[in-house]
Amino acid sequence: MPHLSDLWSEIRQERQDVVFLAVDAGDPPEVIREWWEEEGFTLTPVMQEGYTVSEAFGVQAYPTNYILGPDGRVLWRRVGFAPGTEEEMRKVLASTAR
Amino acid sequence: MIPFLLLSLSLLPGQEPEAPAPPGLARYRACVERFASAQALELRGLLEFRQSAGEGEPKTLGYDIDLRAFRGPSGRMELRAPEMDMHLTMVGDGENVYLLDHEEKTAMIFGEDFSTLAEIAPLDPFQAWADDAPAEPGEIEVLESPPGLPLLTGLRYRSSDGLETLWLAPNDRLVAASLEMGEDGSMRLDLVLTGSRILDQADPAAFAAEVPHDYTLQESRDVQTDFEAALLAIGEKAPDFEVRTLDGEVITLADLEGKTVLLNFWFRH
């Protein structure tokens, strides 16, 4: 989350056409709020009904990241956050810059 | 000679070791504490991992080992101990349990029978370990060493700085495991066991060269690949979805049309 938050802090300066959503799976809102306040994360935490969104996206392990293009198609996805994941994200995000 | 190093039933609660804890001890203790409250899942299977002793091709080994696996209420469990930089996610699929270590960026697969988990975990076998362990990291005392006996069922192995290895008797019980892989391909596999005897200190070269006696090489699966196979395909149209901000604002994918959307699926507890 810290990496993603930093990435978002950077990207949002340059891109009005990019949205980051941190889709929580199963935490109570107060837990999310507390963590966000503690850490000062910049990206938006959102909640899903049950695990509906996780399931619709086939997510079985956390974290999993997706990047969807402007047409709603999957551009990239990755399970886990390894060294290099952030760099991949940057490249994919850059590919949709107009 | 102490035949059962890791399991001691006569410990006093709150007893702290005087000597510096061996590397990873705090991690193990935290693992056991968290595991004690986990829902157990009866599984039999293999411990599979890739290992590299630093030279040559990484090898994939499979051990048919007594191993504990865990399953949370929704088929997964998260273990967090921020003060120890521990963040693990375990996901069970009814056959295997997948353990992702978010701090170490590693993953492993295992399955097993762990019917006695709840009885073992609260005993904190690591206290005995801490008390008996040599103060210097990497120096594991050789307590018993019957050369040539085919007793190996597990190991504790560190390939980066120094080496610690346990050769274990067949009836040992594993209560926790962690696997770290370095970017250079080095691996550290830590197994926490009860009823264990340290039989010998392994020579890393010998370990790397062959599958231990009585064990056969098993097919291994790449956990990353398995999980990614379940995801939407590249190029696939994402289904519309509805999420809600903490303030109750509803966001759908349709609302975001024309935008590039990064979705980070996560959970805290």
HADDOCK unambig.tbl for C-alpha pairs under 7 A between the chains (distance, minus, plus):
assign (segid A and resid 17 and name CA) (segid B and resid 259 and name CA) 4.80 0.50 0.50
assign (segid A and resid 17 and name CA) (segid B and resid 260 and name CA) 6.17 0.50 0.50
assign (segid A and resid 18 and name CA) (segid B and resid 259 and name CA) 5.46 0.50 0.50
assign (segid A and resid 18 and name CA) (segid B and resid 260 and name CA) 4.69 0.50 0.50
assign (segid A and resid 18 and name CA) (segid B and resid 261 and name CA) 5.82 0.50 0.50
assign (segid A and resid 19 and name CA) (segid B and resid 259 and name CA) 6.84 0.50 0.50
assign (segid A and resid 19 and name CA) (segid B and resid 260 and name CA) 6.25 0.50 0.50
assign (segid A and resid 19 and name CA) (segid B and resid 261 and name CA) 4.84 0.50 0.50
assign (segid A and resid 19 and name CA) (segid B and resid 262 and name CA) 6.16 0.50 0.50
assign (segid A and resid 20 and name CA) (segid B and resid 261 and name CA) 5.85 0.50 0.50
assign (segid A and resid 20 and name CA) (segid B and resid 262 and name CA) 4.67 0.50 0.50
assign (segid A and resid 20 and name CA) (segid B and resid 263 and name CA) 6.10 0.50 0.50
assign (segid A and resid 21 and name CA) (segid B and resid 262 and name CA) 6.19 0.50 0.50
assign (segid A and resid 21 and name CA) (segid B and resid 263 and name CA) 5.07 0.50 0.50
assign (segid A and resid 21 and name CA) (segid B and resid 264 and name CA) 6.14 0.50 0.50
assign (segid A and resid 22 and name CA) (segid B and resid 263 and name CA) 6.03 0.50 0.50
assign (segid A and resid 22 and name CA) (segid B and resid 264 and name CA) 4.63 0.50 0.50
assign (segid A and resid 22 and name CA) (segid B and resid 265 and name CA) 6.04 0.50 0.50
assign (segid A and resid 22 and name CA) (segid B and resid 266 and name CA) 6.89 0.50 0.50
assign (segid A and resid 23 and name CA) (segid B and resid 263 and name CA) 6.61 0.50 0.50
assign (segid A and resid 23 and name CA) (segid B and resid 264 and name CA) 5.70 0.50 0.50
assign (segid A and resid 23 and name CA) (segid B and resid 265 and name CA) 4.78 0.50 0.50
assign (segid A and resid 23 and name CA) (segid B and resid 266 and name CA) 6.19 0.50 0.50
assign (segid A and resid 24 and name CA) (segid B and resid 265 and name CA) 5.99 0.50 0.50
assign (segid A and resid 24 and name CA) (segid B and resid 266 and name CA) 5.12 0.50 0.50
assign (segid A and resid 24 and name CA) (segid B and resid 267 and name CA) 5.17 0.50 0.50
assign (segid A and resid 25 and name CA) (segid B and resid 266 and name CA) 6.05 0.50 0.50
assign (segid A and resid 25 and name CA) (segid B and resid 267 and name CA) 5.07 0.50 0.50
assign (segid A and resid 26 and name CA) (segid B and resid 267 and name CA) 6.68 0.50 0.50
assign (segid A and resid 27 and name CA) (segid B and resid 267 and name CA) 6.43 0.50 0.50
assign (segid A and resid 27 and name CA) (segid B and resid 268 and name CA) 6.44 0.50 0.50
assign (segid A and resid 27 and name CA) (segid B and resid 269 and name CA) 6.35 0.50 0.50
assign (segid A and resid 29 and name CA) (segid B and resid 246 and name CA) 6.42 0.50 0.50
assign (segid A and resid 45 and name CA) (segid B and resid 245 and name CA) 6.35 0.50 0.50
assign (segid A and resid 46 and name CA) (segid B and resid 243 and name CA) 5.89 0.50 0.50
assign (segid A and resid 46 and name CA) (segid B and resid 244 and name CA) 5.21 0.50 0.50
assign (segid A and resid 46 and name CA) (segid B and resid 245 and name CA) 4.45 0.50 0.50
assign (segid A and resid 46 and name CA) (segid B and resid 246 and name CA) 6.50 0.50 0.50
assign (segid A and resid 47 and name CA) (segid B and resid 243 and name CA) 5.41 0.50 0.50
assign (segid A and resid 47 and name CA) (segid B and resid 244 and name CA) 5.11 0.50 0.50
assign (segid A and resid 47 and name CA) (segid B and resid 245 and name CA) 6.25 0.50 0.50
assign (segid A and resid 48 and name CA) (segid B and resid 242 and name CA) 6.92 0.50 0.50
assign (segid A and resid 48 and name CA) (segid B and resid 243 and name CA) 4.83 0.50 0.50
assign (segid A and resid 48 and name CA) (segid B and resid 244 and name CA) 6.46 0.50 0.50
assign (segid A and resid 53 and name CA) (segid B and resid 241 and name CA) 6.27 0.50 0.50
assign (segid A and resid 56 and name CA) (segid B and resid 239 and name CA) 6.95 0.50 0.50
assign (segid A and resid 57 and name CA) (segid B and resid 231 and name CA) 5.89 0.50 0.50
assign (segid A and resid 57 and name CA) (segid B and resid 232 and name CA) 5.94 0.50 0.50
assign (segid A and resid 58 and name CA) (segid B and resid 230 and name CA) 5.24 0.50 0.50
assign (segid A and resid 58 and name CA) (segid B and resid 231 and name CA) 4.45 0.50 0.50
assign (segid A and resid 58 and name CA) (segid B and resid 232 and name CA) 6.47 0.50 0.50
assign (segid A and resid 59 and name CA) (segid B and resid 231 and name CA) 6.17 0.50 0.50
assign (segid A and resid 60 and name CA) (segid B and resid 227 and name CA) 6.40 0.50 0.50
assign (segid A and resid 61 and name CA) (segid B and resid 91 and name CA) 6.81 0.50 0.50
assign (segid A and resid 61 and name CA) (segid B and resid 227 and name CA) 6.75 0.50 0.50
assign (segid A and resid 62 and name CA) (segid B and resid 265 and name CA) 6.24 0.50 0.50
assign (segid A and resid 62 and name CA) (segid B and resid 266 and name CA) 5.28 0.50 0.50
assign (segid A and resid 63 and name CA) (segid B and resid 264 and name CA) 6.76 0.50 0.50
assign (segid A and resid 63 and name CA) (segid B and resid 265 and name CA) 5.34 0.50 0.50
assign (segid A and resid 63 and name CA) (segid B and resid 266 and name CA) 4.81 0.50 0.50
assign (segid A and resid 64 and name CA) (segid B and resid 264 and name CA) 6.02 0.50 0.50
assign (segid A and resid 64 and name CA) (segid B and resid 265 and name CA) 5.17 0.50 0.50
assign (segid A and resid 65 and name CA) (segid B and resid 263 and name CA) 5.57 0.50 0.50
assign (segid A and resid 65 and name CA) (segid B and resid 264 and name CA) 4.54 0.50 0.50
assign (segid A and resid 65 and name CA) (segid B and resid 265 and name CA) 6.11 0.50 0.50
assign (segid A and resid 66 and name CA) (segid B and resid 262 and name CA) 5.66 0.50 0.50
assign (segid A and resid 66 and name CA) (segid B and resid 263 and name CA) 5.02 0.50 0.50
assign (segid A and resid 66 and name CA) (segid B and resid 264 and name CA) 6.55 0.50 0.50
assign (segid A and resid 67 and name CA) (segid B and resid 261 and name CA) 5.58 0.50 0.50
assign (segid A and resid 67 and name CA) (segid B and resid 262 and name CA) 4.42 0.50 0.50
assign (segid A and resid 67 and name CA) (segid B and resid 263 and name CA) 6.24 0.50 0.50
assign (segid A and resid 68 and name CA) (segid B and resid 260 and name CA) 5.68 0.50 0.50
assign (segid A and resid 68 and name CA) (segid B and resid 261 and name CA) 5.03 0.50 0.50
assign (segid A and resid 68 and name CA) (segid B and resid 262 and name CA) 6.37 0.50 0.50
assign (segid A and resid 69 and name CA) (segid B and resid 259 and name CA) 6.86 0.50 0.50
assign (segid A and resid 69 and name CA) (segid B and resid 260 and name CA) 4.76 0.50 0.50
assign (segid A and resid 69 and name CA) (segid B and resid 261 and name CA) 6.61 0.50 0.50
assign (segid A and resid 70 and name CA) (segid B and resid 257 and name CA) 5.97 0.50 0.50
assign (segid A and resid 70 and name CA) (segid B and resid 258 and name CA) 4.06 0.50 0.50
assign (segid A and resid 70 and name CA) (segid B and resid 259 and name CA) 4.50 0.50 0.50
assign (segid A and resid 70 and name CA) (segid B and resid 260 and name CA) 4.89 0.50 0.50
assign (segid A and resid 71 and name CA) (segid B and resid 257 and name CA) 6.62 0.50 0.50
assign (segid A and resid 71 and name CA) (segid B and resid 258 and name CA) 6.13 0.50 0.50
assign (segid A and resid 72 and name CA) (segid B and resid 237 and name CA) 5.78 0.50 0.50
assign (segid A and resid 72 and name CA) (segid B and resid 238 and name CA) 5.74 0.50 0.50
assign (segid A and resid 72 and name CA) (segid B and resid 257 and name CA) 6.81 0.50 0.50
assign (segid A and resid 73 and name CA) (segid B and resid 235 and name CA) 5.29 0.50 0.50
assign (segid A and resid 73 and name CA) (segid B and resid 236 and name CA) 5.29 0.50 0.50
assign (segid A and resid 73 and name CA) (segid B and resid 237 and name CA) 4.21 0.50 0.50
assign (segid A and resid 73 and name CA) (segid B and resid 238 and name CA) 5.52 0.50 0.50
assign (segid A and resid 74 and name CA) (segid B and resid 233 and name CA) 6.84 0.50 0.50
assign (segid A and resid 74 and name CA) (segid B and resid 234 and name CA) 4.97 0.50 0.50
assign (segid A and resid 74 and name CA) (segid B and resid 235 and name CA) 4.91 0.50 0.50
assign (segid A and resid 74 and name CA) (segid B and resid 236 and name CA) 5.45 0.50 0.50
assign (segid A and resid 74 and name CA) (segid B and resid 237 and name CA) 6.30 0.50 0.50
assign (segid A and resid 74 and name CA) (segid B and resid 238 and name CA) 6.31 0.50 0.50
assign (segid A and resid 75 and name CA) (segid B and resid 234 and name CA) 5.58 0.50 0.50
assign (segid A and resid 75 and name CA) (segid B and resid 235 and name CA) 6.06 0.50 0.50
assign (segid A and resid 76 and name CA) (segid B and resid 234 and name CA) 6.08 0.50 0.50
assign (segid A and resid 78 and name CA) (segid B and resid 228 and name CA) 6.76 0.50 0.50
assign (segid A and resid 79 and name CA) (segid B and resid 224 and name CA) 6.33 0.50 0.50
assign (segid A and resid 79 and name CA) (segid B and resid 227 and name CA) 6.74 0.50 0.50
assign (segid A and resid 79 and name CA) (segid B and resid 228 and name CA) 6.19 0.50 0.50
assign (segid A and resid 81 and name CA) (segid B and resid 105 and name CA) 6.65 0.50 0.50
assign (segid A and resid 82 and name CA) (segid B and resid 105 and name CA) 5.41 0.50 0.50
